Amino acid sequence: MQVQDFRLFLEVADLGSFTKVAAQRQTVQSHISRQISALERQCGAPLFRRTGRGVALTEYGAHVAQRARLWLHDTEALWAELRHSAAVPMGEVRLGILPSAAHPLTTQVFGQLLRDYPRIRLNIREGQGGELDAMLDSGAVDMAILFRYDRPSTPDETLLASAGTYLVSGPGQALTRTETVDFKRLEGLPLVLPRRPAHWRAILDQTARSKGFAFEVAVEADSLTLQKQLIADHPQLYALLGPFSVSKELQAGQLRAARVVAPDLKRYVTLARPKQGQLTQASQIVWQLITRTVRAWKGQLSEP
């Protein structure tokens, strides 16, 4: 039994004539009669009784017509819902992020999804550079916000923002009261640095060696939260951080920062996707929301 069989059946029931239905469908009366006879055989009993002026429903036929109208109504409603759903972006998007991008960027993007695309769900994982690259390569995330040390040059990465490196301390240190500080001035400072073999740590160590000294490492810690807490609680300590990770503390006067120069250790925040595979419709929307938000914020990871 097919939907079109019952549509034909109801059309005959409404017009009361095979001939009228045949004319309406631009076919011959015998073709309509054969289709109705086949449906009657499938139903197991006559649906119509023939009259001198056409056909009329049997008692059984009237029962079938009542049920068929309800079924067709529900079927059409189902198709309408499915067609509507096909146009509505939906699904899970797995996003890998740097801790410094967790807020307010992702909370802003989530708010836009909630308002405009409520059927898209975010699955957010935090990680450091190497971890996020591994997540992308393994397909564990659909896209990731990363720190790079060179501008992106491939189509699978988009530049979001660029930032220098800052010497960060508690508010009482004279060295961070100036706008910039020469890299050579870091010699002998008690520093809080990320643990080896982090790529960022390797770049810092290599730069120090090129200047003829090695860092005095007081504490090694990967957690940005812990690094900031250590330098806030221990005024003699310093850290080398990006501006996005300390913007809130700088505004509140809890920390101070001076940009490191000579060399200017610039980092690039990129949005990357796996080199293999296509972005889903939902992933494309999240990608666009992230890039538009950072652009509206004039290349910052927080609203200016």
C-alpha positions in Angstrom: 0.0 0.0 0.0 1.3 3.4 -1.0 0.3 7.0 0.0 -0.7 7.7 -3.6 -3.1 4.7 -3.6 -5.1 6.2 -0.7 -5.0 9.7 -2.2 -6.6 8.2 -5.3 -9.2 6.3 -3.2 -10.2 9.5 -1.4 -10.4 11.4 -4.6 -12.9 8.8 -6.0 -14.8 8.9 -2.7 -15.1 12.7 -2.9 -16.1 12.8 -6.6 -18.1 9.6 -6.7 -17.0 8.7 -10.2 -14.1 6.9 -11.8 -14.8 8.8 -15.0 -14.5 12.2 -13.3 -11.3 11.2 -11.5 -9.9 9.9 -14.9 -10.7 13.2 -16.6 -9.2 15.2 -13.7 -6.0 13.1 -13.9 -5.9 13.1 -17.7 -6.1 9.3 -18.0 -8.6 6.7 -18.9 -11.4 5.4 -16.7 -10.2 1.8 -16.9 -6.9 2.7 -15.4 -8.6 4.2 -12.3 -10.8 1.2 -12.0 -7.9 -1.2 -12.1 -6.0 0.8 -9.3 -9.1 0.8 -7.1 -9.7 -2.9 -7.6 -6.1 -3.6 -6.6 -6.5 -1.5 -3.5 -9.7 -3.4 -2.6 -7.9 -6.7 -2.9 -5.1 -5.5 -0.6 -7.7 -4.2 1.9 -9.6 -7.5 1.8 -13.1 -6.2 1.0 -15.0 -3.9 -1.5 -14.5 -0.2 -0.8 -17.1 1.0 -3.4 -20.5 -0.2 -4.7 -21.2 0.6 -8.3 -24.3 2.8 -8.9 -26.0 3.9 -12.1 -24.4 7.4 -11.8 -20.9 6.3 -10.5 -19.7 4.7 -7.2 -20.5 5.1 -3.5 -18.6 4.0 -0.5 -19.5 0.8 1.2 -19.8 0.8 5.0 -16.3 -0.7 5.1 -15.1 1.9 2.5 -16.4 4.7 4.7 -14.5 3.3 7.7 -11.3 3.1 5.6 -11.8 6.6 4.3 -12.1 8.0 7.8 -8.8 6.3 8.8 -7.1 7.2 5.6 -7.8 10.9 5.9 -6.3 10.9 9.4 -3.3 9.0 8.2 -2.7 11.2 5.2 -3.0 14.3 7.4 -0.4 13.0 9.8 1.8 11.9 6.8 1.7 15.4 5.3 2.5 17.0 8.7 5.4 14.6 9.1 6.8 15.5 5.6 6.4 19.2 6.4 8.3 18.8 9.6 11.1 16.9 7.9 11.4 19.5 5.2 11.5 22.2 7.8 14.1 20.4 9.9 16.3 19.9 6.8 16.7 23.6 6.6 17.4 24.0 10.3 21.2 23.6 11.2 21.6 21.1 14.0 24.1 18.7 15.5 27.2 18.7 17.8 30.3 20.8 17.1 33.4 19.7 19.0 35.7 22.7 19.6 39.2 22.6 21.1 40.3 25.8 22.7 43.2 27.4 24.5 42.4 28.3 28.1 42.8 32.0 27.4 40.0 31.7 24.8 37.6 29.9 27.0 36.0 33.2 28.2 34.6 35.5 27.0 35.0 34.3 23.3 33.3 30.9 23.6 30.6 32.1 26.0 29.8 34.9 23.5 29.6 32.3 20.6 27.4 30.1 22.8 25.0 32.9 23.5 24.7 33.6 19.7 24.0 29.9 19.1 21.4 29.8 21.8 19.6 32.7 20.2 19.9 32.0 16.5 20.8 28.2 16.2 19.3 26.5 19.3 19.7 23.0 17.8 23.5 23.3 17.5 25.3 22.0 20.6 28.9 22.9 21.6 31.3 20.3 23.0 34.3 22.3 24.3 37.7 20.8 25.2 40.5 22.8 26.6 44.2 22.0 25.8 47.6 23.4 25.1 49.1 23.8 21.7 50.4 20.3 21.1 47.3 18.7 22.7 45.0 20.6 20.4 47.0 19.7 17.3 46.8 16.0 18.3 43.0 16.4 18.8 42.7 17.9 15.3 44.8 15.2 13.7 42.9 12.4 15.4 39.5 13.8 14.6 38.7 14.3 18.3 37.6 17.9 17.6 36.0 19.5 14.5 38.1 22.7 14.9 40.5 24.3 17.4 41.7 27.7 18.5 45.5 27.6 18.6 48.6 29.7 19.2 51.1 29.7 16.3 54.5 31.3 16.1 54.2 32.0 12.3 51.3 33.4 10.4 49.0 30.7 9.0 49.6 30.0 5.3 47.3 27.1 4.6 43.5 27.1 3.8 42.7 25.0 6.8 43.8 27.8 9.3 42.4 31.3 9.6 44.2 34.1 11.5 42.0 35.4 14.3 44.4 37.7 16.2 48.1 38.4 16.9 49.7 39.3 20.2 53.1 40.1 21.7 54.6 38.5 24.8 54.4 40.3 28.1 56.5 40.2 31.3 53.8 39.9 34.0 54.2 40.6 37.7 52.4 41.8 40.7 51.5 45.5 40.8 54.5 46.5 42.9 57.3 45.7 40.5 59.2 48.6 38.8 60.2 46.5 35.8 56.6 46.1 34.6 55.7 49.8 35.0 57.1 50.7 31.6 55.4 50.0 28.3 58.2 47.6 27.1 61.1 45.6 28.5 64.1 44.3 26.7 64.4 40.5 26.6 67.9 40.8 28.0 66.4 42.2 31.2 64.8 38.8 31.9 68.2 37.4 32.9 68.3 36.5 36.6 64.6 37.1 37.1 62.7 34.3 39.1 60.3 33.1 36.5 57.2 31.0 36.4 57.4 29.1 33.0 55.5 26.2 31.4 57.0 22.8 31.7 59.2 21.3 29.1 58.7 20.0 26.4 56.1 22.6 25.6 56.7 24.3 22.2 56.4 27.8 23.8 58.9 26.9 26.5 61.4 25.7 23.8 61.1 29.0 21.9 61.7 31.0 25.1 64.7 28.8 26.1 66.2 29.1 22.6 65.7 32.9 22.6 67.4 33.2 26.0 70.4 31.1 24.7 70.7 33.4 21.7 71.1 36.3 24.1 73.8 34.4 26.1 71.9 33.4 29.2 69.6 30.7 30.7 66.4 31.5 32.6 66.2 31.3 36.3 63.1 29.1 36.7 61.4 29.4 40.1 58.4 27.3 39.2 57.3 25.2 36.3 53.5 25.1 35.7 51.3 24.6 32.6 48.1 26.0 34.1 47.6 29.6 33.3 45.4 30.0 36.4 48.2 28.7 38.6 50.8 30.9 36.9 48.8 34.0 37.5 48.0 33.1 41.1 51.6 32.4 41.8 52.8 35.8 40.6 49.9 37.6 42.3 50.7 35.9 45.7 54.5 36.1 45.4 55.6 39.6 44.4 59.1 38.5 43.5 57.9 36.2 40.7 57.4 37.0 37.0 55.8 35.1 34.1 55.9 35.4 30.3 52.3 35.5 29.1 50.1 36.7 26.3 47.8 39.7 26.8 44.6 37.7 26.3 45.3 35.5 29.3 45.8 38.4 31.8 43.5 41.1 30.4 41.0 40.8 33.2 43.7 40.9 36.0 45.3 43.9 34.3 42.1 45.9 34.2 41.4 45.0 37.9 44.9 46.2 38.8 45.9 42.8 40.2 48.8 42.4 37.8 51.0 44.6 35.7 52.6 43.8 32.3 55.3 45.2 30.0 55.6 44.0 26.4 58.9 42.1 25.8 60.9 43.5 22.9 64.3 42.8 21.2 63.1 40.4 20.0 59.4 40.9 19.8 58.0 37.4 20.5 54.8 37.6 18.5 52.2 34.8 18.7 49.3 34.3 16.3 45.9 33.0 17.4 44.4 30.9 14.6 41.2 28.9 14.0 42.1 25.5 12.5 40.2 22.6 11.1 41.4 19.1 10.2 43.3 18.8 7.0 41.1 15.9 5.9 37.3 16.1 5.7 34.6 18.7 5.3 33.0 20.9 7.9 29.3 20.1 8.6 26.7 22.8 8.2 26.7 23.3 12.0 30.5 23.4 12.1 30.5 26.0 9.3 28.2 28.2 11.4 30.3 28.0 14.5 33.4 28.8 12.4 31.8 31.9 11.0 30.5 33.0 14.4 34.0 32.7 15.9 35.7 34.6 13.1 33.0 37.3 13.0 33.1 37.8 16.8 36.9 38.3 16.9 36.7 40.6 13.9 34.0 42.7 15.6 36.2 42.8 18.6 39.0 44.2 16.4 41.3 41.2 16.6 40.9 40.6 20.4 39.7 37.5 22.2 37.5 39.7 24.5 35.2 42.6 23.8 37.2 45.9 23.7 
